[in-house]
Every structure is written in C-alpha cells, then in structure tokens.
Amino acid sequence: MSKELHFKYVNSIFQKQTKDYIIKEYMKHYDNKLSKSRYEKLYKNMDSLINDTKNNAFFIALDTSNSIVASISISIFDNRIKPLQQKYKNRKIAEIGRCYVKKEYRRQGIASKLLNLATLFAINKEYEKMYLHTHYFLPGGFNFWKKMGFCITLDEKDSLQTVHMEKSLQNISKHNHKLAKIIL
C-alpha cells in the first residue's frame, strides 16, 4: 500500500517536532553509545542549525496526519573532525546529517527525495561537495549512501564503526542550479 506523504522545509512551525523526532531516532539507533549529556547537546545544537537558514536546511516527510516519518539536514561543515581538517580546510563543504526514515516507510524512495532536496539546497548555496559520516551498524545507511554516489574518504574502524563519505557537486548541471533557485 502506498502512503501519501508531503515534504517540507523545516521552519519555526515544525522546529520542535523535528528536533523531537530526530532525537528519538538518535536514541533508537545509538542507544547507550552516546551519553545523556551528548543527546542534550545534539538537541540544543539543532536550534542554531535550523535557525541559520543562510547555510543550513532541514527537510522532513510528513504523513497525512502531519506526523514526521523521515528527516534530513544539510549544514555548513564545521571542520570539527580532526582527520579531515586539512582535507576540507578553507573549502565550502556541506554536511549531510540526521537522515532517518521510520522503519515502516523505508525502501519507498523517501530518503532519496529528501537527499534530492538537500542536494538542491547545496547547489543553490554553491557548496563544492557534500560530506557525511555514517556507521555500518545503522540499518541501510552505508549502502544507501554508496548507492547515492557517495565515496568513502575515511573508514575509522572504531568502536562506532564510523565511515566518512563525500560526493562532489561539481558535475551537477546548471539546469539543476536554476531549478534549485526556483524550488528553494
């Protein structure tokens, strides 16, 4: 059965609902891998990311009752990850994050549609590349990103199974750039 969804750019109306959804997903997937204080910091940090509309955007998929079933964020990369600091220093890099789809909505193209919105945002803001990090233990995450054209830049082989990936925006056509300005 196909489920009717609509996609939204997150503004102040959906800000709290989006943050609550994302934190719930974080906790579901990371459980005790992160401390309570880390969850609180992540929750609080989302306000500044959502409110910085010049550099960042959050997108959500809503069902017919306006419940969030999926999310994605795109933000300016803050160069906080030590092994990548030289690689991305003085470059305009976007970071994809917080991509979650409720289990019963997976494998229906929802994450792809959200990624397309984030990509259009990145093109419009003239980012060079999109960066992300994922973890092998996240259901479907790594394989999804590879399928979407992201390449591994660093596999940390750490306890969180962290893998860093990127995708160039250099070859995206000017037509898509114009489309991005219309949509966003």
Buried (B, 14 or more C-beta within 10 A) or exposed (E): EEEEBEBBBBEEEBBEBBBEBBBEBBEEBBEEEBEEEEBEEBBEEBEEBBEEBEBBBBBBBBBEEEEBBBBBBBBBBEBEBEEBEEBBEEEBBBBBBBBBBBEEBBEBEBBEBBBBBBBBBBBBBEBBBBBBBBBEEBEBBBEBBBEBEBEEBBEBEEEEBBBBBBBEBEEBEEEBBEBBEEEB
